[in-house]
Amino acid sequence: MEKTGKCSAVLLAVAALLVLLPASQTAMAEKIVSIGFAGPLSGLSSASGTSMLNAAKMAVDDVNAADLRLNGEKLTFKLVVQDDKSNPRIAEIAAKYFVKTGAVGVVGIFNSAVAVSSSEIYQKAGIPHFAVSGTRRFTQQGHDTAFRFAAYDEQRAYVLAAYAAQELHKTRIAIVHDDSVFGRDYKEKFESAFAKMGGKIVSVNAVSATTYDFNDILKSIRTGKADAIFFGGLGSQSAMFAQNMYRLGSDLTLITAASVVGPMFLQTAGPGAEGTVSIMPGSHQRKSKQMESFEKNYQQRYNTAIGPYSAVAYDQVQVLAAAVIRAGVANPRKVAGALHAIRYSGLSGNISFDANGDLRELTFSTFQVKSSAWTMFKQYHVGVGN
């Protein structure tokens, strides 16, 4: 009885001590690190936003499985999601939410308008934020927390114009663009690039970023003797534009500003997809085993193929986690500093950033739909070795 009483007393003492000790000393030390995801999960760009979110979730799971530690603490990354609907005002609200909740960084920012509108909020809070924005303004605002994971409009527009002029031998192009920052910027860059190559822009028409009715514009283009159409709009709108072209019997080649390479465009556009030209970020000529594994795992997990920016979203999470380790602390401003010095080999290529936050090395490819399937034409490297 005496031994039992002593044992009970010891257990009670230990229990009391455990209650008084901090949680980090009573169990494995763990630090929760929040990563924000701000992207279009509804609206015209929801397919792209959803595919990026799916990839970001996979990346968080893989990072957590790697058992990363910082100063003895196990890091557990948590993805916090906000649907910005590709709306600049909603993107600002999402940015303020991530500032309030203490996100170490924000991934998934999809288009130019939301990237530019929310960047100042992230900058003031010192939060690194990643976008696939095409407008060069995003990384030319003097913000050391802004990072772009894509070629900017001038680079992409030049490649598409060169493909149209030099490979497809098009000389007369009609431009249709939406009234967003993305659409206006891309229209200007493509128009300039094609003109420098000796091509002629026969007409320019602007449409609402939310319309699906292009009948009147397509009928007017018929009289302009164009041999191709450049459409400066987002993904789902581009697919509906292709569908409208087919319904009206247009046999003109469609060139899209948005990266629509993937099954969603083919399914929505149907027969109208044939001949469409688009561009896709990342290396696709010879897939790495890492990329093949990612595509397989994504297909198994979500029962669908990856989207144009899925690998980019995966890399955004991975490189952010690597920057936390490099910084030695989950402090957003210090993590942003670490990102400017980081060198990382990801699914989408070699990742390192210049002083503005643009990738030093860019890889992207032109694709065209042939026999109802996307076929890669050529891979481009920009800034290698800079």
N, C-alpha and C positions, 0 to 999 in steps of 0.2 A: 504493500500500500504506500509506503514511504517513497519508493522509487517511482511509482506511478504518479504520485503527487508532485514530485520534483520535475518529472518529465512534462506534466501538464503545465507547470509554472513556466518552464523554459519555452514551451510552444506559445504560451500566451505572451511572453515577453518578446519573442521573435515576431509574432503577429503584430504586436503594438509597434514594434520598430519598423516593420514593413509599411504600416499605415503612415508613419511619420516621414519615411524616406521618400524622395522624389521618385516619380514613376520611372525615370531613366535609370535608377539604381535598383529597382525591384525586378526589372525584366530587361531583356535586350534593349539597349539604347536605340531609339528609332526617331528619325526626323521626317516629318511629312513635308514634302515640297510640292507646292501647287503650280501647275502649268495651265495657263489659260488657252482655250481654243475659241477663236472668234471667226466664224465663217458662215456662208449662206446655206442654211439647212432647210430653208423654204424659199419659194420664189423661183425666178428664172434660172438661177445658178445652183439650185439645190442638189442636183446630181453631182456636180463637182465638189460642193461642200461636204456632202455625205461621204463621198469616196475619200476625201482628205481626212475627215473625222475618223472613219474606220481605220485608216492607216496610222493615225496618231494614237488611237487606242492600242493597236498592235505594238507600236513603238514603246509606249509606256509599260506595257506588260513585259516586253523584252528587257527594258532597262531595269525594271524591278527584279526580274529573274536573275540579272547579272550580279545582284548583291553588292551594289556600290556603297562605299562607306566614306564618311567624312569626319575626321577627328574622332574616330571610334564609334560614331553613330551610323547606323544603317539608314540609308536614304530610301524613302518610299515616295515615289512620284505619284501625284494624283492629278488627273485631267479634269479641269472645270470648264464646262461648255456653255457658250452663249451663241445664239443664232442672230447674226447681224443682218440677215436678209439682203445682203448687198446694198444696204441703205446707209448712207453716211451718218445720218442722225442717230440711228440705232447703234451703229458702230461706235460712236462717241459714248453712248450710254454703257455699252459693253466694256469699253476701255476704262471708264470710271469705276465700274464694278470690279474689274481685275485689280485696279489700284487699291481699292478699298479692302479687297480680300487678300492682298499680299501675294499675288502671283509672281513667281521668279522670272517669268517670261511668257510671251503670248505667241502662239503659232496659228497657222491656218488662214491668215488675212488674205482675201482672195483677189479683189479687184482694186483698181487705181483710186476710185473715189473714196472708198472706205479706208484705204491705206493712208491717203493724204489727210483725211479728216480726223482720224484718230491718232495719228503719229505724235502730234504736239502733246497730247495727254500722256502718252507713254513716256515721252521724252522728259517731261517735267518730273515724273515719278521715277525716272531712271530704269524703266522696265524694257529690256530688249524685246523687240517684236519683229516677226518674220512675215514677209508678204511675197506674193508672186505678182505684185503690181507691175504693170507695163510702163507706166509713166515715169520718166526719169526724175520728175520732181520729188518723188517719194524719198530718194536718197540724196537729194541736193538741197535739203532744207537745213543742213547743218546739225542734224540729229545724230548723235553717236550711239543711239540705241536702235536705229532702224536698219534692218538687214533684208536684202532682196534675194530671193532664191530663183530668179528667172532672168532671162534676157530682157532688156527694156525695149520699148517700142521701136526705136530707130534700128536696132539690130534685127529684130524679127521682121519688121516691114521691109528692110533691104533684102533679106533672104527670100521672102515671098515674092517681092517684085522681080528679083533676079530669076527665080524659078519660072515665073510667068513669062518674062521676056526672053530668056535665054534657052530654057528647056521646052516650054510649051509654045514658044514663038508667038505669043500674044502681043498685039500692037495697039489695041483699042479696048480700054477697060472702063466700065461703069462702076462708080463707087456708091454704095449704100451704107450708111453708118447710123448707129443709134445716137441719142443726144446725151450720152454719158461722157465723163472725162475720158474713159477708155476709148469709146467710139470716136470722139473728136480728135484725140491725140493720134490714134492709129491711122485715121483717115489722112491727116496732114503728113505723117511720115511716109505712108505708102504712096501717096500722090507725088510727093517730092522725089522719092526713090525711083518710081516708074518713069517719071518725066526725064530724069537724068540718064536713063537707059534708052531714051529715044521713043518711049511709048507715049500714047495720047490718052488722057482722061476725057471721055466723051460726055460724062454727066456725073453730078454729085447730088445725092438726095439724102436727107436726114429723116429719121423716123423716131417715134417714141421708143424708149427702151423696154416698154411693156407690150407693144403691139405684135400681133401675129398676122395682120392683114397687109400683104405687100402687093396685092393685085394691081392697083393703079400704077405703082412705081414700075413693076415688072412689065406692064403693058407699054409704058412710055419708053422703057429701055429698048424694046423691040425696034423702035424707029431710029435709034441712035447708032445702029450698026456696030454695037460692041461685040467683041469676041470672048469676053470674060467679065465676070462680076466680082468685085471685092466687097465682102460684107464685114463691116466693123461693128459687130455686136457680140453678145455673150452666147454661150453654148446652146441652150435650148432654143433661143431665138434663131440661131444659125440653122438649126435642124428644121425648124418650121419654114424658114426662108427657102431652103433646098426643096422641101416638100411642095411649097407654092410654085417654085420654078417648074418642077416636074408636072404638076397639075395643069399649068398653062402651056405645056409643051416646049419650054425653053431648053435648048441644048447647049447653052453657054456654060463654060467652066466656072464653077464657084470656088473662090479663094476666101478662106475664113481667117479673120484676125484672131478669134478665140481658138484655143487648142481644143479641138473636138475629136481628136483621135481616140477611138474606143467604141465599144458596142452600142452605147446609148445613142450616139448620133446615127449609126446605121439603122437601128431599130426605129427611131423616130422619123428620120428622113425617108426611109424605105428606098424605093428605086431612085428617088431623087438624090440619093447620096453619091451615086456613081460619078466619078470624075472629080469629086471635091478634093481640094488641096488644103492641107492644114499643117501645123507645126507642133512639135511636141518636145518638151524639155527633157534633158537627160540623155544618157548613152544607150542606144538601142541596136547598134550594128552587130555587136557581139555581146550577148547577155552574159553577165557574170553568174557564177553559181549562186551568189548571194541574192541577186535579183530574181533568178529563177525560183529560188526557195521562197522568197517574199511573195511572188505572184501565186505560187502554189498554195501557200498558207492563207493568203488573202481569199483566194477562190474557195478554199475549204471552209473558212470561217464565215464568209458572207454570201457564199453561193452566187458570186458574180465576179466579173473580171475587174481588175484595177482601173482607176480613172487616170486621166492625163497627169494629174498632180499628186497621185497617191504616194509615189516614192518620195516626192519632195516633202510631203507632210511628215512621212516617217523620218526622213533625215532631219527635219527641223527639230523634232523632239530629241532625237539621238544627239545632235550637235549641241543642243541646249544643255542636256544632262552632262555631256563631256565638258562643257564650259563651267558648269557648277563645280565639278571636280578640279578643274584647272584653277579656278578662282580660289578654291579652298574654303569657300563660304557661300551659303545660299542667299547672298545679297544681290538683288537685281543689278545695281549699278556696277558692282565688281564683276558680275557675270558678263555684263555687256562689254566691259573692258577685256575680259578673257576671250570673248568671241572675236575681237579684232586681231588676236594673236594666234587663234587656233588653226590647226591643220587637221582635216578630218576626211577620211575616205568613206563616202556614203554610197547609197544605192544610185543616186543621181549623178555621181562623179566625185571629183576631188573638191573639197569645200574649204575655202579660205576667203576672207573678206578684205577689201581695200579700205582706205580711210573713210570712204563714204558709206560703206556697208554693202557694196555690190560685190558679187562673186568675182574673184580674180580669174577664174577659169570657167567658161560656160560651154556646155555641150547641148546641142539641140538638133533635131532632125526634121526634114520635110517628109510628109506622107501624102499619098494620093489614093483615093478609093478606086480599085480596079477589080472588076468581077465581084463586086459586093464585099470586098475585104480591103482593109487598110494595108498599103504596101509602102515600105520606106524607100525614099528616093536617095537621100544623101544626108550624111551627118556633118555638122558644122562645129568647129571649135573656135571660140573667141577668147582672146586674152591669155592664152596658154603661156605660162612662164613669167607673167607679169607679177 
